[in-house]
Amino acid sequence: MDTQSALAALSALSQSTRLEIFRVLVRHEPDGLPAGDVARNLDIPQNTISTHLAILTRAGLLTSQRHSRLIVYRACLSRLRDLMLFLLRDCCAGSPELCAPLVAGLPLISHP
């Protein structure tokens, strides 16, 4: 990931509604959610959800797939991984063992 891509992703996530949308979609991996379900889950008006979803999609943080009349959105976990690696790339002046407590503090996510 380059600096411009990281800035686009961070910018998209810097708005509270978009951050919550992304977090909801991460929790619903790997299946994703239709846009209407995302809106209902967060009590967001239908007329504003598409704008937020479009911004997150342009930043590469979401993917979408049409299923009949529904558009299902999914968090792009590989993009999230790339962003996290970009942020940690130069961590601890080349001493990765110093970052071990940071990484160890991340809970493991398991899917049934």
Residue, then its C-alpha position, 0 to 999 in steps of 0.5 A: m500500500d502506498t501513502q495515497s491509498a492509505l490516506a484514502a482509506l484513513s480519510a474514509l474511516s475518519q467519519s463516525t458513520r462510515l467507521e461504524i458501517f465498516r465495523v458492522l461489515v467486518r463483524h458480518e464477514p464472510d457473508g456481508l450484508p445488503a445495504g438496507d440491513v446495514a442501514r437498519n443495523l445502525d439506524i441510518p436513513q436509507n437516503t444517506i447509506s449509499t453515499h457512505l457505502a460509495i465512499l468506503t468502496r472508492a477507498g477500497l475498503l468495501t466490495s459489493q456484489r449484486h444478488s437479484r435486487l439486493i446489493v450485498y456489501r462486504a468488508c475488504l479484509s485484505r485492504l484492512r490488512d494492507l492498511m495495518l501493515f502500512l501503519l506498522r511497516d517501520c514500527c519500533a525502528g526495525s525491532p519487530e519484537l517491540c511490536a509483539p505486545l501490540v500484535a498480541g493484544l489483537p483478539l483472534i477472530s474466528h468464523p464458524 
